[in-house]
Amino acid sequence: MRAIAYDYTEDTIVIYGYLDSIPTDEDYETIDIAITEIMASLPNILFQEIVLTNTTALVSELKHYKGWFYIRKE
């Protein structure tokens, strides 16, 4: 995982994961666990979406939406 950005609305959280490989089921499961923890602490968040993208773009060129959860040092 190179970077993880987030976006949200009144009732939905969206996690955008940027990877340097093709996303696997394990990648989705890992993000799903994190979202479950977030949703447990924010009862108004009812829906989730996970978007994982294989990219070689520089992190500075990636869309960060409302902010970054994680950025790997490159």
Secondary structure, DSSP 4 states (H G I P E B T S, - for coil): --EEEEEE-SSEEEEEEEESS---HHHHHHHHHHHHHHHHH-TT--EEEEEEEE--S-GGGS--BTEEEEE---
